[in-house]
Amino acid sequence: MIYIHVPFCERKCNYCAFNSKVSGAAEKQAYVDALIKEINLRADDSLVETIYFGGGTPTTLELAELEKILCAVRKAFSVDERAELTIEANPGTVDGNYLYGLKSLGFNRLSLGVQSFDDGLLKTLGRIHDSRAAIETVEHAKIFFCNVSVDLMYGLPNQTLNHLSRDLERLKFLDVAHVSIYGLEVEEGTRFFELKNQLPLPDEDACADMYELITETLPTFGYRRYEVSNFAKAGFESRHNIGYWTGKKYHGFGAGAHSFDGALRTSNVRDVATYIKGTEPIVEEVITRQAAMEEFCFLGLRMTAGISAQTFRKKFGVNISAVFGAVIAKNHQRGLLEVDGDRIYLTTRGMALGNEVFADFLL
C-alpha cells in the first residue's frame, strides 16, 4: 500500500483542516521533485497492491507531474498489474482531457469531493464548484472510469433533511460505484472554527436524522454498507481503505504523510516548504503490543464484518475475551456490539455511536 499526499488546492474550503494550501507552479514542481527523492530513498522490493493520491487536491498537478511521480513509484516498488490506483479530484479541477489523461496513466479509481449538489450549501462550504459542475464532472468521470466514488457531507450550516433528500436522489440518478459520507466537524484552524458561534448548524437530533436518512436510503439504491462511513456497489469497495482498517503495512510519501511497517509508525513534517528542503527528521512511534491489540479492535470494528476472535488469538497469542471481555460485554449489553460465533461487530445502532465503542477499546 502506498499513499501519496498532494497538499495543494485551488482554494482552501471553509471547513477544511487537512494539510493543504494554495500554491503556485514553482512550489508544486519543487514538491514533486521532493516527492520523487523521498520515493527513491525509501525504495524496496515489496509488492504494492494499492496506490492512493490524496490531498489537498491531487488534480491541481499537471498530468506530466503525476506521470513523473507514478514512474518513480513503479521504478522503486513492484506494483501489481492489478493494483487499485485511486486519485482524489474536485469538480472544477478536471475536464474530459484531464480525465482521459488520468486513465492513460493507469488510474482506475476516482474519488470526487462533491460534498453536496446544492448551490447554496456549496457556497457556504467555500467549494470552487457549483451543482452543475458537480453533476457534469461525475458524468464525464463515468465515461472513463467504472469505479467512481463520491463524497457526501451532512450536518452543514442551514442544511435540512429536504436538502439531503435531494442530494440522495441526485446520487441515485448518477449511479456511481461508491459513496463516502462525512458529518461536518468544526475543527480548529478552519474558517468555520473562527465563525463557530455564528454558524447556523443543525442540532444533534437533526444530524442524527440526517445520518439515519443516508444510511437507510443508500441500501435501497443498491449500495452495501461495508464500513461505518462507506457504501459500495458489489465489488467496488475501496481496497486501499480496507487495508488501513485491517492493519496492513503502508508507505506514506509527502508532507505530513504517515507510514506503518507493522511495528513502527512514522510521519513526515507537515510544512510543505520544510518538506521540500528535506531537512526535518520524521517522527517515530513504536507500536506496543497493547496498542496493536487496541488498534486491531477499533479499526476492525469500523467494518461491518467486524473482527474475528480467532484472528485476534493467532495474532496476539491470547483470547480477546481475556483482554477486552468486559468492554465487549458492556457494549453488547448496550446493544452496540453483536457477538456471533467467531465474529464481533457493531450493530446498526452501534454504527451510529461507533466513536463511543471505539473509545472503550483504548484501555
Secondary structure as UniProt FT lines:
FT   STRAND          2..6
FT   TURN            14..15
FT   HELIX           25..41
FT   STRAND          47..55
FT   HELIX           58..60
FT   HELIX           63..76
FT   STRAND          78..89
FT   TURN            91..92
FT   HELIX           96..105
FT   STRAND          109..115
FT   HELIX           119..125
FT   HELIX           131..144
FT   STRAND          148..154
FT   TURN            157..158
FT   HELIX           161..174
FT   STRAND          178..183
FT   TURN            188..189
FT   HELIX           191..194
FT   TURN            195..198
FT   HELIX           204..217
FT   HELIX           218..221
FT   STRAND          224..227
FT   TURN            228..229
FT   STRAND          230..232
FT   TURN            234..235
FT   HELIX           239..245
FT   TURN            246..247
FT   STRAND          250..253
FT   TURN            255..256
FT   STRAND          258..260
FT   STRAND          264..267
FT   HELIX           272..277
FT   STRAND          283..286
FT   HELIX           289..300
FT   TURN            301..302
FT   TURN            304..305
FT   STRAND          307..308
FT   HELIX           309..316
FT   HELIX           320..333
FT   TURN            334..335
FT   STRAND          337..340
FT   TURN            341..342
FT   STRAND          343..346
FT   HELIX           348..352
FT   HELIX           354..360
//
